[in-house]
């Protein structure tokens, strides 16, 4: 038989091997271990969700009558854009491969200061940029961490905080961009001091000394000689500690405004009279935190945003009388970045909601008054959401469930709108911080899990979360750390009682402190979950405290406890997931940035090595050019594709996954 005839005969009786589905390449910046090849079909299905954008308000252009700076992403990272009018086209002003993290417009100039780091390492540098273009000028050393930069009223000087002296303490510095040689160590400090505002006469700055989220103090520092006047002194022995934040100078220079939880569970807006030391309280009747505020240039109005069960509400006060006036209605959502436009009663802000990505808005409190209104709302940006129908994004329901000690724990539950054929799988997503709060804002890429995979997403605010009063905030401090993990155990009980939820298909995920929580659930409740995801999470509190960056160490000890104390060290070892890693018998995905200054790479490396000994699937993804979470779009896209593949394999049971 001829060779060709033989081949045809064999093909006639032998089944054809299935065609191998094309896969996506692993980005060069990613080290991926144990993960299977990701099919192109998975990446294609995610494409629209990966092209959701948002815009953040970064301040009014001080050189234009009415224009704003925003940050948004059109390539791989957030960059600065200029918007000359509501709804106008955005013009990109910075073009770095690195992310821009903040913008400070320069008074009386067509320039702005922006903040940028390299590779996610959070050694923030300050750059000066002309709005017209040209190369940005770096004002800082390129090595240390520089933050909280504030312009003087004249725009001649800039003050900021930096750990340049010893890598630990955030001292106060002063410089003049017009004189490159002029740089001054204004005040050498111990700990974390952040510049908050300049006095109207340009002779002083007001700063916040941050000890922890429940303890901070306000000082005035003289520009001439660094002399300090303490506005909110430390309490006497036995008296409760107080958190004071966001200090701002009154326009007449006679008072300091700030938020404080003095005598209250919540942070209220106060005015401190510099002559008499008397405090006037503005929001005493509001049982929620004031999380942002600003004063109009003429000093007559204050606008404040409160956090009310996770949603933002606006309040407007008459400065002189501390009386509240009618406030404009805003779309339901979450507000950040309040700032009045110079010489006006118009303020800008960022707003996002469950159904809208973050965008920039403004309200002019003077417009509309003639017709009985209380202000005109205008939208400056309208960010693209990948061609998706925003109305399909689910608005969550707020529940409260009883934990082990009877305490009610709030959680947001995102249930898919599409009909279900039976009980749905569940993903419990735990926020970081721990002094943070899960809020019903825009879920972005997580909407894919809800809309396309039919997963119920539950986002709890376990004890220790912000937003519910300082007593709740302290419930996980020090030796109470494991109580927050028990809150997730109680949530698993709640899930088991819901007829529409499948208690046999539950996954847990979290980032940073939420990564610790995810790991802790995987070690303490492993028989009740199918799999877990840990993103830049703490695996051992002792090694974390020993290896986190020096400028952060004491801040974290105030929350977790001091590992140098033998009794506390013993407890921290006991509470850490690493010592119980043998209990992880279900698949795990670990994601880590190689340059993370907060939770070092070593936290994930040691955890992955331990769990591999258990013989369970371990997927491990490391971003070589990333820090505390992935910020670059190609890396984010790959991470999401891996996470979706992981959940489909091990939560939904659609495949065996990797080894």
N, C-alpha and C positions, 0 to 999 in steps of 0.2 A: 504494500500500500504506500502510495506517495505520502510524503511528510505532510502536505497540506490537507490531504484527505484524512490522515490520522488525527490531526488537530481538530478538524470539523467533527469527527466522530466522537472524540472525547468531550467536546463542548456540548454535544447533543445529550449526553448522559450525565454530565457533572453540573450541579447547581452553581449559578454565578454567585460570587461573593458580593455582599452588599457594598455599595459604593461608600467610601469614607466621606463623611460630611466635612466640608472645608471648615477650618478653625481660624481664629484670630491670633495674631502673633502676640507674645508677651512683650510689653514695652521694654525698651532697653534700660529704663530706669527702675525696673521692677525685678526683684528676686522672688520667684514663686516656687514654693516647695510643696509637694504632695497634692497640688491642684491639678485636675485633669485639663486637657485642652478645651478651650471654650469655643463652642460652635459659632460660626458666623451668624446663624439664624438667631441665636440668643442675643448677640450684639445688635443685630438689625431690629429685633423686637424692642430693644431698649432705646433705640436711636432718638425717638421723639422726646422721651423723658430726659435724655442726656443733653438735650438742647434747650432746656428751660433756662431762662435768664432772670436776673433780678437787678434792680438798681438801688443804690443807697445814697441818701442825702448826705453831703459832706460839707455843706456850708454855702452861704451867699457869696457871690463874687463882689468883693469890696470895691472893685474898680468900675463896676457897671451899675446902672440904676436898678436893674431887676434881672438877675441871671444867677444860676446855681452851678456848683460843682457836684458831680456824682461819681460814684465808682460802679462799674459794670464790666461784664466780660463779653468780648466779641471773639477772642482767640482762646488762649489757654488759661489766662489768669485775670484777676480784677485789675483794671486800669482806670486812670482818671479821665473823665469826660466833662465837657462844658455844655450846658444847655441854656440858650439865651432867652427862652420864653417858654411858658407852659405848652407842651406838645411839640416844641420845635425839635429839629434834628440835633442829635448829640454829636459833638466833635471830640475825637479822642486826642488827649494831650500827652499821655505817657505811653511808652511802647516797650516796657521792660519784660523779659521773660519771667521775672519775679513778680509776685503779687504786691499790690499797693494796699496798705492797711489803714490809712487815714490821711485826711487832707486838712490843712489849716490855711485858709485864704489870708493873704497879707493885707493889713489895712492900708488904704491909700495907695496901693500899688496894683499893677496888673500881674501879680505873681502869687504863687501859693507854695506852701511847704507840704511835702508829702513824706510818708513813712513807709519804708520797705525793708524787708530782711532778705536773706539769701538761703535758699534750700530749706525753708521752714525752721531754721535754727533760732528764730526770734531774737537775734541780735539786731534790733531795729536801728536803722540809720535814718537821719533827717536829710532831705534833699530840697533844694530851692529850684523852682521852675518858673520860667516866664510863660504867661498864658499864650503869647504869640508863637512860642516854639523855642527851639534851641536845645542844647544839651543841659540836663539838670546838673546842679552843683551840689556835691555832698558837703554838708556842714559838720559832720561828726567823724569819729576816728576810724570807722569801717570795721571795728572789732567788737566794741562793747555794746551794751544794751542802752538805748536812748528812747525815752517816752515822755508823754504828757507835755509836749511842746506847746507854748502859748506865746502869741505876739503881744508886745506892749501896745498901748493905744495908738501910739504914733507909727507903729510898724518898724521902728528903728532897731529894736532889740527883740530877741527871742529867749525865753527861759524854758528849761526842761530838766528832767531827772535822768541820771545816768549812773551806772555802776563802774565807770571807767577807772575809778581810783583803786578798787580792790576786788572787783567782780561780784561783790555781795551787796554793799550798801548803796542805795539810790540817792546820791548827793544831788544838790541843785546847782545848775550851771547857767551861764549867761553868755550870749554872743551877739555880735552885730554883723549881719550879712554884708553890710557895706564896707566893713573893715575886717578883712579876713584874719588879720593878726590879733584882733580883739576876741579873747575868750577868757572867761573868768569862772573859777570855782566859787560860786556865791555862798554856799553853805555846805559844810561837811556834816553828814548826819549818820545816825545809826538806824538801819532799817529801811523801810519803804516810805519815801516822801514824794508826793506827786504834785506838780504845779497845777493849780486849778484856775486862777484868774489873776489879772493885774488890777491894781487900784486905778481909778480914773485919772489920777495925776501921774501915773507911771513911776511912782516912787517905791512901791511895794508889790509883792505878790502874796496871794493867799494860797496855802498848800494844805493838803490832806496827808496826815501821817496814818498809814494803814497798818494795823496790827493783824486784824482778821475781819471777817464780814460782820462780826458782832462787836468789834472794838476799833475805833478810829478817832482821830483828833484833828482839830483845825488850828493852824498857826498863821501868823502874818510875818513875812520875812522882808526886811528892808533891803532895797537894792544897793544902797550906798555902802553898807558895812555888814550885811548878813545878820543883823540883830533880829531876834525872834520875840514876838509877842504871842503868847498862847491864848487862844480864844475859848477853847473848850478843854479845860484841864482834866487830867486823870482823876477818877473818883477816889475818895478816901477809902482806906482799908475796910472791907466788908460791904461797901456800897456797890450797886450793880454797874457793870461796864456799859458804856454807851457807844453806839455807832453814829458818826456824823460824816456826811459825805456831800459831794458836789458843791462846795462853797463858791458863791459868786458875790462880787461886790455890788452894792447898790450904786445907782448912777450918780448920786451926790457924794459918794465916798464915805458916808456916815454909818453905814450898816453892812453886815455880811449876811447873806441868805444861805441857808443850807437845809438838808434834810437830816432828821435826827429821830432816833427811837427813844429818846429820853422820856421816861415816864409813860411809855406806851409800848404795845406789842409791835406797832408799825412805824415806819419812817415817815414823819410828818414834816411839812414845810414850815420853816421858822425864819424869823428875822432877828438878828443879834445887833443891838444898838451898841456901837463902839464907845460911846461916851458913858452910858449907864450900865452896860452889860445886861440890860433887860432883854428877854426873849418874847417875841410876839408869834403866836402860832396861827397859821393860815388854814390848815387842813385838819384841824382837831376833830371835826365831825365826820371825817371819812375814815372808816375802819379798814383801810388798805394802804399799801406802800405808795408814796410818791416816788416814782422812779426816774423822772426827768422833769426839768423846769427851765424857764428862761425869763428874763426881764426885757421889756421893751426899752428902746434907747431913751425915750423921754421919761422913763422911770415910773410911769403911771400904771402899767399892767404887768401881771405875771401870768404865764400860761404853764400849766402843769399836767402831766400825764400820770394817772394812777393805774396800778395793776390790780384789777378786780377779778379774782378767780381766773387769772391768766389772760383776760382781755383788757385792753386799754380803754380808759375813759379820760376825756379832757375836762379840765377845770380852769376857769379864768378868774383871777382875783384883782381887786383894786388894791394897788400897793399901799397907798396911804392909810386905808381903813381896814385892811385885811378882810374885807367882805367879798363874798363870791358873787359874780354876776353870771348871767346866762351864758352857757358855752355852746358852741356849734356842735351839731351832730356829725359824727364821723362814721364811715363804714365799720362794721364789726371787724375787729382785728387787733393787731399789735403795733404800737407806735414806738419808734426810737428816733433819737437825734433832733429833738426840738431846738429851734433857733429862730429868733426874730430877725427879720431883715432890717438893716440899719435905717434909722429915721422913719420907721413905719410901725404899724400894728399888724403886719403880716408875718406869719411864722411858717417855716418849712419843716418837714419831717419825712421819715420813711414809714410806710404802712404796708403790712402784709396780712393776709388772712388765709383760712383754709382753702379758699378758692381763688386767691390772687397771689401771684408772686410779689416780692417786695418791689415797691415803686415809690417815687418821690411826689409828694403833694405839698400844697401850701394852703393856708387859710388867712384871709385878710379880715380882721375883726371889725374893720370900719365899713367894709363894703356890704351892701344889703341892708344896712340899718334903716334906711329911708322906707323900706317896704316891710319893716317889722322883723327882718332876719337878724341873725347874730354872727354873721360872717360868711364869706364866700369861699367854698372849697374848689381848688383847681388842681388838676393832675398834670405834672411836668413830664413824667416818663410813662411809657406803657410797654413793659418788657414782654418779649416773645416767650411763649410757653410751648415751643416745639410743634405748633400746629394742633395741639390738643384742645379739647373742649373743656374749659375750666369748670363748667357747670357739673361735670362728672366727678370732680374731686369732692371727696366726702367731708362734710362738716362733722366733727366728732361730738359724741355725747359725753357729758361729764357725770361720772359716778363717784360714789364714796363707799368704800368697803371697810369692814371692821378688821383690824389686825389682831395679833395675839393678845394685846393688852386692852382691847376694846377701842383703841383710838381709830378714828375715821381717817382713811387714807384716800386722797383724791386721785383720780386717774381719768384720762381722756381715752375714749374707745371709738375707733374708726371701723365701722362695719361697712363692708361692700354693699353698694346699692343693688347690684344684680341679684336675682333670685338664687337661692342655694338648694341643692338636692339633698343636703343633710347638714349635720353640724360642721362648722367651718374650722380650719386650722387657725392657730393663734401665734402671733409673734409679740412678745413682751419687749418693748424697747425702753431702756433705762437711761435717763439723762446723766450727764457728767456734772462736774462741779467739785464736791457734792453740793456746794452752795449755789445751785442753779435751779431752774424750774422748767418743766415741760409745759409749753403753752400751745394753744390751738392756732398756731400760725401756719404758714405755707409748708407743706410736707415735701414739696419738690419730687425728687426721684422716688421717695418712699410710696408715692401714689401708685407706682407700678405694682407693688406688692398687693395693694388693696384692690385696684381696678382690674388688673390683668390676671393675677394669681388667686384672687378671692380670699386672701389672708385677712383676718381681723387683727388690726394693730392696736395694742393697748399700751399707753404711755403713762406710767404712774409717777406721782410725786411723793416718793417715800419720805419718811421722816428725815429731817435734815435739809429738805428742799427750801428754797427761798420763796417768798410770796405769801406765806401763811402765818407770819408773826415770828418774833425772835425766839419764843419758847419752842415752837416747832422746829426752828432752825437748829437749835442746840441739842435736839433729841438723839443725835447720832455721834456726838462728840466723844473723843477719847475712848473710854471703856464701854461706851454704848454702841460702838460701831456695828456689832452684829445684829442689833435690833432692826436696822434698816433692811438687812437681808431677810429677816423674819417677815417683814412687810411683803416681800415678794412671795414668800411661802403662803401667806394669807391670800394673796392675789391668785395663786394657783388653786386655793380652795374655792375662791369666788368663781374662777373659770369652770371648775368642775361642777358647779351648781347651775350653770347656764345651759339650757337645753339647745341653744343654737351654736354652742362652742364645743369643739372636740377636745376633751381633756387628754386624749391619747396622742394628740398632735400639737404640741406646744414647743416653741423655740424661744430662746432668750438672746438679747443682743444689747450692746451698750458700748459707749466710747469714753475714754479717760476714766474718771471715777465710775462711770457707767460700765466701763470694761471690767473694773474690779467687781462690780455688782454682778455682771454676767458670769464671771468666773466663779464667784461665791455661790451663785445659784447652781452652777454646774457641779460644784463640789458638794453642796449641802442638800440639793434636791434633784440629784441626777436621775433618779428613778421616775421623775415626774415630767421630764422633758425629752425631746427627741434629739436636740442639737443646740449648739450655742455659738455666738459670734462675739469675739472680743477685739475691739479696736483701741489701740494704744492704752491698754488697761494696766492697772497696778496688779502685779502678781504677788509681791511681798512688800509690806509696808516698811519694813526695816531697810531692805536694800534700796527701795524707792527713796526714802528720806536721806539715806547716805549718798545717793548718786544724783538726785535731782539738782538743778543748778543752784548755786549758792545764794543767789538773790531771792530764791523761792523757799528755801529750806525752813526758815523760821515761820513763814506764813503757813506752811503746811503742818508744821508741828502744832500750831495753835488749833488746827482742826483735828488732826489724827492722833496727836500725842507725841511726846518726846521720846524717841527711841533710845536716847542716852540714859534714861531712867530704867533700871533693871526690871522693875515690875511692869512698866509699860511695854518695854521691849518684849517681855515674855508674852504679854497679851497680844501685841501686834503680830508676833510670829504665829500664835494660835489662830488669830482671825484671818490670816492671809491665805489665799487659795493655794499658793505654791506648796505649802506643807500638807495640803489635802488633795493634791493633784491626782493621786492614785484613785480617787473616787470618780474621776471623769471617765465614764465608760461609753459615752456617746460622742458622735463626731463633733469636731470643733474647728472653727475658722479663726485665725489670729491675723490681724492687720496692724502694721507698725511702720512709722516713719523712722528712717535711720538717723535723722538729725534731731529727733525730738528732745528738747531741753527740759521738758516737764516730766514726762514718763520715759526714761531712757530706753533705748533699744534692748538693753540687758534684761529688762522686765519681761519682755516677750520671749527673748532667746531662752531664758532659764525655764519659762513655763512650757514652751514648745518641746524642749528637750525632755522634760519630765513626763508630759502627756504621751509622747511617742513611746515611752516604756509600757504604756497600757495596751498597745496594739489596736488602737482605734484610729479611724481616719482623722488625720491632722492636716489641714490646709493652712499654709503660712505664706503671707504676702508682705514683702518689705519694699517700701519706696526709698530708693537711694537719695533722691533729691526732695524728700518730704520731712516734715516735722511732726507736730502734734495733730495728726490727721492729714489727709491728702487734699492739697489745694489746687493742683494742676489738673486740667480737664482730662488729658489722656490717662493719667493715673486714676482719677476718679471714675472714668468710664470702665477701666479694667476692673477696679475694685467692685463696682456695682455688678458687672457681669459675673464675677466670681461669687459674690454674695447671692445673686439670684440663682446661679447654678447650684450652689450649696443648699439653699432652702428647697429648691425643687427636688434635689436628690434625697435629702435627709428629713425634711419636714413633710413635704408632699408625697415622697416615696415614688418619684418618677424615674429614678435610676440609681445605680449603685454608687455613683460619684467616683472620686479618686481613691487612691490606696489608703 
